[in-house]
Amino acid sequence: MGCSSSSSSAVQEIKKNGATFFDSGKLGSIEVKNRLVMAAMTRCRGDPTTGIPNDLMADYYAQRADFGLILTECSQISPLSNAFPGSGGIYSKEQVEGWKKVTQKVHEKGGKIVLQIWHSGRAVLKEFIGGSDPLAPSAIAIRTPHAYTKGPHPVPKEMTKEDIKTVIEEFRQGAVNAKEAGFDGIQLHGANGYLVDQFLKDGTNHRTDEYGGSIENRARFLFEALDALISVFGADKVGIKLSPTGRYNDMYDSNPLESLKYVLKELEKRKIAFVEVKRHNKTEVSSSENGKDEHGQTLPEVQIPNFFDQIRPLYSGTLILNDGVDQKLGEELLATGKADFISFAKLAIANPDLPNRFKNGWEVAMPDFSLLFSGGEKGYNDYHRHEAKKQE
Ligand SMILES: Cc1cc2nc3c(=O)[nH]c(=O)nc-3n(C[C@H](O)[C@H](O)[C@H](O)COP(=O)(O)O)c2cc1C
């Protein structure tokens, strides 16, 4: 497995001290009251033209301040990096002012909130970015149709070294803005087929310069972006999200376990606040014959079987596990020390008081999927707390 003896002894230590959902904890220097994390979720409720966060968003996030930690929707670092009109951006003064209202309200309710910072790379339509060509490590388009328009994705422009420098600087400036907006930390979006992930995976990165080829080279962009965030917030307030076997946005890596091992080994050296790892979701793979998908690529569960068992031995720092975790599985992952925290997305939408529901054994609700990305207050700010529901 290539895991060092020091990291496995740290793992033993953690296993002895397995946690429950209701233990307080620390992600780097971010102190939190429980082990439930609200996962990053794009909800497109901000201003679609300016990307300015609004009062509706402040209410939404504050409603979920019972979670130990809130991760925001992915927040774009430039107009060119935004696949989702209505996401709150982090590049303009007005956006910073909008986010200040969000962080203040969450803090007033006793919550902690970390901005997820993001560049969409090739996963964007030209019409969302003023007709420009999307940027990517290589000129390879997403082969699957766009989720909403059902039309083809554009062929992106292969980034020059100058483009790379510009984007890294945009990440740094985004971090400066996030700090000014009052966030408790920052998470680099390295998952789900966006720019950082596009550099990391060999299916989307065919470069022949120092940003392509070996995993050391493919991870270079990730670490340059991460180091830019660290230069602003300090490592103890910086996290990252990874999805090594994720297929969303037509992603593929021929050896995700080896890639992950390298990235985690390097992350470990930087002593960052946390790493969130998402396992693949079955809906991301369209067919499964003979262990291969429709493109003849090896299926995720063949590449990394028993996903959640594989991560802890590779990383002794603070680990958040994600995707499809319910209360029972989350309790097991925490008790065995396989995870330090669990992040919840869909359950955090429909259950703003999820920590209390877990504590009291109350029923949990599922969200209205037709209102994930639109609907204003509906399907956003109108999910009840369990107590409120009982009083009706
Ligand atoms: C509506 C919606 C929007 C999402 N947006 C993001 C996002 O902006 N950034 C991100 O890293 N993941 C995003 N995700 C993925 C979630 O963070 C999470 O990884 C995934 O839903 C699996 O967790 P779950 O099983 O608890 O829902 C989104 C998921 C949903 C349902």
The ligand as an ORCA input file, in Angstrom:
! r2SCAN-3c Opt
* xyz 0 1
  C     -27.296     20.480     -5.683
  C     -25.886     20.022     -5.552
  C     -24.851     20.903     -5.842
  C     -23.521     20.525     -5.675
  N     -22.527     21.439     -5.875
  C     -21.248     21.132     -5.526
  C     -20.247     22.134     -5.493
  O     -20.483     23.317     -5.755
  N     -19.002     21.764     -5.120
  C     -18.700     20.464     -4.783
  O     -17.560     20.175     -4.428
  N     -19.629     19.503     -4.811
  C     -20.894     19.813     -5.139
  N     -21.876     18.856     -5.065
  C     -21.504     17.507     -4.607
  C     -21.695     17.385     -3.093
  O     -20.862     18.272     -2.381
  C     -21.433     15.956     -2.616
  O     -20.091     15.635     -2.902
  C     -22.356     14.930     -3.246
  O     -23.679     15.401     -3.350
  C     -22.381     13.626     -2.438
  O     -22.787     13.874     -1.096
  P     -24.239     13.403     -0.561
  O     -24.368     11.944     -0.886
  O     -24.221     13.690      0.904
  O     -25.269     14.209     -1.305
  C     -23.212     19.203     -5.258
  C     -24.255     18.312     -4.987
  C     -25.569     18.699     -5.112
  C     -26.671     17.733     -4.779
*
